[in-house]
């Protein structure tokens, strides 16, 4: 099984400002070192790094996959009133570019998120996803994605309906994203996603939501989060990642964290084969 390559499809670079600690040159060196022929970047709500990433990846002989982890409003993107039920003001969704149409749609979504949907984050909504999904692959994202959120609060029926809705929009371009971050609640979500995958015949894809390159970088990333939130390392109540597993893992490390999800690991390579956008410079 492990002869199949694994591709990282959920990666935050330094362009995920004060949240990602991965520099593009180091990312490409690491991918090369681990024998990965392609890699994606999916920064939060922006595409600031895509030109640099694309250019350097091609020169390094690595296939670049351009993406973005967008924020999706729970209702209308223009509605800025807080939820009466305590629902988050935005859910995460990972979008990956397959072709030129997808690139244009992703830039449109990110732009409209900033211009029309900004409320703490640049937010799109389901109406925009219905209009601008062509040429894009969607992954259900981390614990802050809508489907994982519903699984976490024990609303499996609602999670199933949301997965159906997303599959209705993206057709065969929607993947349920299991992660290898070592969190107990992630294990619960992974199991829930596996059940939904069986019920709806939706494919699983394994990621690690990489925020730093090596396990030893977890402390430096923690400091970045402190700067972002204006807190100190000593503050017990600050925003903090509760594991040091959000790094750029090798296939064997992913397998060790995701026992029984071999197909989800294999699917990353198939998914990468579907992304073939070529950026034209100087045209």
C-alpha positions as CSV (number, residue, x, y, z in Angstrom):
1,X,0.0,0.0,0.0
2,X,2.7,2.5,1.0
3,X,4.3,2.2,-2.4
4,X,1.7,4.8,-3.5
5,X,3.0,8.4,-3.2
6,X,1.5,10.8,-0.7
7,X,1.0,14.5,-1.5
8,X,0.4,17.3,1.1
9,X,-2.7,19.2,0.0
10,X,-3.3,21.4,3.1
11,X,-0.2,23.6,3.8
12,X,0.0,27.1,5.4
13,X,3.1,29.1,4.4
14,X,4.3,32.3,5.9
15,X,1.6,34.0,3.9
16,X,-1.0,32.7,6.4
17,X,0.1,35.8,8.3
18,X,1.3,35.1,11.9
19,X,-0.3,31.6,11.6
20,X,1.9,29.7,9.1
21,X,5.6,29.3,9.7
22,X,6.6,27.5,6.5
23,X,8.9,29.4,4.0
24,X,8.4,28.4,0.4
25,X,12.0,27.6,-0.3
26,X,12.2,25.3,2.7
27,X,8.9,23.7,1.8
28,X,10.1,22.7,-1.6
29,X,13.4,21.4,-0.2
30,X,11.4,19.3,2.3
31,X,9.1,17.9,-0.4
32,X,12.1,17.0,-2.5
33,X,13.8,15.4,0.5
34,X,10.7,13.2,1.1
35,X,10.4,12.3,-2.6
36,X,7.1,14.1,-3.1
37,X,6.6,15.1,-6.7
38,X,3.9,17.7,-6.0
39,X,2.7,19.8,-3.1
40,X,-0.1,22.4,-2.5
41,X,-0.2,25.6,-0.6
42,X,-3.6,26.6,1.0
43,X,-3.1,29.9,2.9
44,X,-5.9,31.4,5.0
45,X,-8.2,33.6,2.9
46,X,-5.5,34.9,0.6
47,X,-3.4,34.0,-2.5
48,X,-0.4,36.3,-1.7
49,X,2.1,33.4,-2.1
50,X,0.9,31.7,-5.2
51,X,3.1,33.4,-7.9
52,X,6.3,32.9,-5.8
53,X,5.3,29.4,-5.0
54,X,4.4,28.4,-8.6
55,X,7.6,29.9,-10.0
56,X,9.9,28.3,-7.5
57,X,8.2,24.9,-7.5
58,X,8.4,24.6,-11.3
59,X,12.1,25.5,-11.2
60,X,12.6,22.9,-8.4
61,X,11.0,20.2,-10.5
62,X,8.0,19.9,-8.2
63,X,4.4,20.2,-9.5
64,X,2.7,23.1,-7.7
65,X,-0.9,22.9,-6.7
66,X,-2.5,26.3,-6.0
67,X,-5.1,26.4,-3.3
68,X,-6.6,28.5,-0.5
69,X,-8.3,27.7,2.7
70,X,-11.3,30.0,2.4
71,X,-13.8,31.1,5.1
72,X,-17.4,30.3,4.5
73,X,-20.2,32.3,6.2
74,X,-22.9,30.2,7.9
75,X,-25.5,32.2,6.0
76,X,-25.3,35.3,3.7
77,X,-21.7,36.6,3.4
78,X,-23.0,40.1,3.8
79,X,-24.7,39.4,7.2
80,X,-22.4,40.6,9.9
81,X,-24.7,39.9,12.9
82,X,-23.3,37.3,15.5
83,X,-25.1,34.0,15.6
84,X,-27.9,33.7,18.3
85,X,-27.0,30.0,18.7
86,X,-23.3,30.6,19.2
87,X,-22.5,29.1,15.8
88,X,-19.0,30.2,14.4
89,X,-19.0,33.3,12.1
90,X,-17.1,31.3,9.5
91,X,-16.2,27.8,8.6
92,X,-13.1,26.6,6.8
93,X,-13.0,25.0,3.4
94,X,-10.0,24.0,1.3
95,X,-10.2,24.8,-2.4
96,X,-7.6,23.5,-4.9
97,X,-7.1,24.7,-8.5
98,X,-7.5,22.1,-11.3
99,X,-7.2,24.3,-14.4
100,X,-7.3,27.9,-15.7
101,X,-11.1,28.2,-15.0
102,X,-10.5,27.1,-11.5
103,X,-7.7,29.6,-10.9
104,X,-10.0,32.4,-12.2
105,X,-12.8,31.2,-10.0
106,X,-10.6,31.0,-6.9
107,X,-9.2,34.5,-7.4
108,X,-12.8,35.7,-7.8
109,X,-14.0,34.0,-4.6
110,X,-11.0,35.3,-2.6
111,X,-11.6,38.8,-3.9
112,X,-15.4,38.8,-3.2
113,X,-14.6,37.4,0.3
114,X,-12.6,40.5,1.0
115,X,-14.8,43.0,-0.7
116,X,-18.2,41.8,0.3
117,X,-18.0,39.2,3.0
118,X,-15.4,40.6,5.5
119,X,-16.4,40.0,9.1
120,X,-13.3,39.1,11.2
121,X,-12.3,37.1,8.1
122,X,-12.8,37.4,4.3
123,X,-15.9,35.2,3.9
124,X,-17.6,33.6,0.9
125,X,-21.0,31.9,1.1
126,X,-22.8,28.9,-0.5
127,X,-24.3,31.2,-3.2
128,X,-20.8,32.2,-4.3
129,X,-19.6,28.5,-4.2
130,X,-22.5,27.5,-6.4
131,X,-21.5,30.2,-8.9
132,X,-17.7,29.9,-8.9
133,X,-16.9,26.2,-8.2
134,X,-16.0,25.1,-11.7
135,X,-12.4,23.9,-12.0
136,X,-12.0,23.6,-8.2
137,X,-11.7,20.6,-5.9
138,X,-13.0,21.1,-2.4
139,X,-11.8,19.4,0.8
140,X,-13.9,19.6,4.0
141,X,-11.0,21.1,6.0
142,X,-9.9,20.9,9.6
143,X,-11.9,20.8,12.8
144,X,-13.1,24.3,11.9
145,X,-14.8,23.1,8.7
146,X,-18.6,22.9,8.7
147,X,-18.9,19.1,8.5
148,X,-16.3,18.4,11.2
149,X,-18.0,21.0,13.4
150,X,-21.3,19.2,13.1
151,X,-19.7,15.9,13.8
152,X,-18.0,17.3,16.9
153,X,-21.4,18.6,18.3
154,X,-23.0,15.2,17.7
155,X,-25.2,16.3,14.8
156,X,-24.4,13.5,12.4
157,X,-27.6,13.9,10.4
158,X,-26.8,17.6,9.8
159,X,-23.2,16.7,8.9
160,X,-24.5,14.1,6.4
161,X,-26.9,16.7,4.8
162,X,-24.0,19.3,4.6
163,X,-21.8,16.7,2.9
164,X,-24.6,16.0,0.4
165,X,-25.0,19.7,-0.3
166,X,-21.3,20.1,-0.9
167,X,-21.2,17.0,-3.2
168,X,-24.2,18.5,-5.0
169,X,-22.2,21.7,-5.7
170,X,-18.8,20.1,-6.5
171,X,-20.0,16.8,-7.9
172,X,-17.0,14.4,-8.0
173,X,-14.7,17.2,-6.9
174,X,-15.6,17.0,-3.2
175,X,-13.4,15.1,-0.7
176,X,-13.9,14.5,3.0
177,X,-10.6,15.5,4.7
178,X,-9.3,13.2,7.5
179,X,-6.2,14.6,9.4
180,X,-3.3,13.1,11.2
181,X,-2.8,15.8,13.9
182,X,-3.0,13.5,16.9
183,X,-5.9,15.3,18.6
184,X,-8.5,13.2,20.3
185,X,-11.4,15.2,18.8
186,X,-9.9,14.7,15.4
187,X,-10.1,10.9,15.8
188,X,-13.8,11.3,16.5
189,X,-14.2,13.5,13.4
190,X,-12.2,11.1,11.2
191,X,-14.5,8.3,12.3
192,X,-17.6,10.4,11.5
193,X,-16.2,11.3,8.1
194,X,-15.5,7.7,7.4
195,X,-19.1,6.8,8.1
196,X,-20.3,9.7,5.9
197,X,-17.9,8.5,3.2
198,X,-19.5,5.0,3.3
199,X,-23.1,6.3,3.4
200,X,-22.7,8.8,0.5
201,X,-19.8,7.1,-1.4
202,X,-17.7,10.2,-1.1
203,X,-13.9,9.8,-1.3
204,X,-11.6,10.5,1.7
205,X,-8.4,12.5,1.4
206,X,-5.7,12.6,4.2
207,X,-3.9,15.9,5.1
208,X,-2.0,17.2,8.0
209,X,-3.0,20.9,8.0
210,X,0.7,21.8,8.1
211,X,1.5,25.0,9.9
212,X,5.2,24.4,10.3
213,X,7.8,22.2,8.6
214,X,9.3,20.1,11.3
215,X,8.0,18.8,14.6
216,X,10.8,20.9,16.4
217,X,9.3,24.1,14.9
218,X,6.1,23.8,17.1
219,X,7.5,26.2,19.7
220,X,8.4,28.8,17.2
221,X,4.9,28.5,15.7
222,X,3.4,29.0,19.2
223,X,5.3,32.3,19.5
224,X,3.9,33.4,16.1
225,X,0.3,32.7,17.5
226,X,1.1,34.8,20.6
227,X,2.2,37.7,18.4
228,X,-1.0,37.4,16.3
229,X,-3.3,37.4,19.4
230,X,-1.3,39.8,21.5
231,X,-0.7,37.3,24.3
232,X,2.4,35.9,26.1
233,X,3.6,32.3,26.3
234,X,2.7,32.3,30.0
235,X,-1.0,33.0,29.3
236,X,-2.8,29.7,29.9
237,X,-6.0,30.9,28.2
238,X,-4.4,32.0,24.9
239,X,-5.0,30.5,21.5
240,X,-2.8,27.5,21.3
241,X,-2.5,24.3,19.2
242,X,-3.0,21.4,21.5
243,X,-0.5,19.1,19.8
244,X,2.9,19.4,18.1
245,X,1.8,17.3,15.1
246,X,0.9,20.0,12.6
247,X,4.1,19.5,10.6
248,X,5.1,18.3,7.1
249,X,5.0,14.6,7.7
250,X,6.4,11.8,5.5
251,X,4.1,9.1,4.2
252,X,5.2,6.6,6.9
253,X,4.5,9.3,9.6
254,X,1.1,9.9,8.1
255,X,0.4,6.2,8.1
256,X,1.4,5.9,11.7
257,X,-1.1,8.6,12.7
258,X,-3.9,7.4,10.4
259,X,-4.1,3.6,10.8
260,X,-6.8,2.2,8.6
261,X,-6.9,5.2,6.2
262,X,-4.6,3.9,3.5
263,X,-7.1,4.8,0.7
264,X,-7.3,8.4,2.0
265,X,-3.5,8.6,1.8
266,X,-3.5,7.1,-1.7
267,X,-6.2,9.5,-2.8
268,X,-3.9,12.5,-2.3
269,X,-1.8,11.3,-5.3
270,X,-4.9,10.8,-7.5
271,X,-6.2,14.2,-6.5
272,X,-2.9,15.8,-7.3
273,X,-3.1,14.3,-10.8
274,X,-6.3,16.2,-11.3
275,X,-4.7,19.5,-10.7
276,X,-2.9,20.7,-13.8
277,X,-3.0,24.5,-13.9
278,X,-0.2,26.2,-15.7
279,X,0.5,29.8,-14.9
280,X,1.6,31.9,-17.9
281,X,4.1,34.6,-17.0
282,X,4.6,37.7,-19.1
283,X,1.5,37.1,-21.3
